[in-house]
Amino acid sequence: MGSLEYVAPERFNGVDSGGAGDLYSLGVTLYQALEGVSPFHRDTPTDVSAGRGEGQAQAPEGRQA
């Protein structure tokens, strides 16, 4: 299915998002490339799931990777 922090939200509901899901994952990957951390990174997988479910992405801080 993929890494929890990078999978498009609709994939959790079993819906194949096609290209839109790929763009979502690319956006998360680019965020990580620029910030050095995923926007959904949390300490535990449970916290990652909770943050994603609530739409709580971390705001960019302008860090260098």
C-alpha positions as CSV (number, residue, x, y, z in Angstrom):
1,M,0.0,0.0,0.0
2,G,2.8,2.4,0.8
3,S,4.4,4.4,3.5
4,L,1.9,5.9,5.9
5,E,3.2,9.4,5.6
6,Y,3.1,9.4,1.8
7,V,-0.1,7.6,0.9
8,A,-3.0,9.7,-0.5
9,P,-5.9,9.9,1.9
10,E,-8.4,8.2,-0.4
11,R,-6.2,5.1,-0.5
12,F,-7.0,4.5,3.1
13,N,-10.6,4.0,2.1
14,G,-9.6,1.5,-0.6
15,V,-10.3,3.9,-3.5
16,D,-7.8,3.9,-6.4
17,S,-7.0,7.6,-6.9
18,G,-4.9,7.1,-10.0
19,G,-2.9,10.1,-11.0
20,A,-4.3,12.4,-8.3
21,G,-2.9,10.1,-5.6
22,D,0.5,10.0,-7.3
23,L,0.5,13.8,-7.3
24,Y,-0.4,13.9,-3.6
25,S,2.5,11.5,-2.8
26,L,4.9,13.6,-5.0
27,G,3.8,16.7,-3.1
28,V,4.7,15.1,0.2
29,T,8.0,13.9,-1.2
30,L,8.9,17.4,-2.4
31,Y,7.9,18.8,1.0
32,Q,10.3,16.4,2.6
33,A,13.1,17.2,0.1
34,L,12.8,20.9,0.9
35,E,12.1,20.7,4.7
36,G,14.0,17.6,5.6
37,V,10.9,16.0,7.2
38,S,7.5,14.7,6.0
39,P,4.6,17.2,6.7
40,F,2.9,14.3,8.5
41,H,5.9,13.1,10.5
42,R,5.0,12.2,14.1
43,D,6.7,10.1,16.8
44,T,4.4,7.0,16.4
45,P,2.4,5.5,13.5
46,T,-0.7,6.1,15.6
47,D,0.1,9.8,15.8
48,V,0.7,9.9,12.1
49,S,-2.7,8.4,11.4
50,A,-4.4,10.7,13.8
51,G,-2.7,13.8,12.3
52,R,-3.5,12.8,8.8
53,G,-7.2,12.0,9.7
54,E,-7.5,15.5,11.1
55,G,-5.7,17.1,8.2
56,Q,-2.9,18.4,10.4
57,A,0.2,18.8,8.2
58,Q,3.1,20.6,9.8
59,A,3.6,24.1,8.4
60,P,6.9,24.7,6.5
61,E,9.7,26.2,8.5
62,G,12.1,26.9,5.7
63,R,14.7,24.3,7.0
64,Q,17.4,23.0,4.8
65,A,17.7,19.2,4.4
